[in-house]
Amino acid sequence: MIEDRDLFERAVQRFVPPEGSFERLVTRRDRKQRNKRITAGVVALFLALVVIGAALRAIDASSPTPATPNPFPTASNGDVAFVGDNVIDFSDDLSDSGILFAVDPAGGKPRTLLDTSCPSRRGETSPRESTLCERVVIRSVDWSPDGTRIAYALWAPSDAGLGDREGIYVMDVETEEVRQLTSCVEPCVFQEDLDWSPDGSRITYAQADVAGCDRANSFDGSCSLYTMKPDGTDRVKLPTGSVVDPVSPSWSPDGASIAFSGRVGEDWFVYTMAPHGAEPTQLAADLPSPEQTQPAWSPDGSTIAFVTWEGAAPGSKPTGLDMEYGLPFDLWSMEPDGSGRRRLYEGCCLVGGAGFAVQGPEWSPDGTQILLFGGTGGGLELIDADTGEVVDIRGVAPSGPIAWQPVP
């Protein structure tokens, strides 16, 4: 009997759970329940994010897509500014190249923007008039990128009494307030070829010292490129490497390069360079010109327009008689690396008669046309940049530089 009881107790003890096993079971159950709750929370959060994302995409799809900024923003075509007079008269010693006009390129009557001649010449005075007197010449003009200001360079013969007032100015077109930026005094003989940087922060120009650096002056002078802020401060001479007599600067639309005309011997070529230094690159090396090539960068940065003078005959040099009566010139376009060159226009005359040289090329702000003044006896011509089709701007008598106003 005792043995049976012992057997029974030992059998019962086999089914008694080990000490602490119940607590372990409870803990395991709680852990499983907690893991289930965490999993359910993660799933719910994921589903909520999916719903929110779908809603945001739906809202975005129904909203206008913001425009990607254009690296070369275009402008509308404003007025054309040109130097001239209503009636060019060579019977007196007064300047016929000291009045700046503006005209709608679609037609209309020119209006006066600036008059640098003597007040006594017209028998009137007004706040807008300059006190600068006889034989004053506006050598260069250029609009600011926003079309609200115009820079211009004044020159006069040494006996005209202009003195330290010869130099570069900026005028606010609305207020007519004028500010002198530079004073061209010895050895400086003139400053010209103004070009405003695309962001409006700098004005670049060419300066001739001692004498002009062209054929008419027997290359006796020395030309250099400078850049400065629009208030005349921070004037810096641009390094142009081995290129002689750099003139006619033109900024690329992104401000990363400057095209200009430089001389090799007695021939001129188109060059490009970075504004902060590096040896310039010569373009169109097979098109030497006896006169400056006057490159101009298109508003979209894809094209450089420039001019070449054909000379007296193929392979020959111009003579004094050629300089007096003028010779044919060509307007070309090419890509910034010199490829894709096209001849857009054949004209006459680069220099002739009273010495009014060809002015331009000047791109329209929208980049579709090129403005050109063909020199003495010529008019203002609009040349289609794609087809070369020519349209005249009637009713104007230019005698000097031209510029096309951008309207942002």
Summary of the structure (lengths in Angstrom):
residues: 408
radius of gyration: 37.0
end to end distance: 116.3
largest distance: 157.2
contacts: 1265
relative contact order: 0.11
helix: 18%
strand: 35%
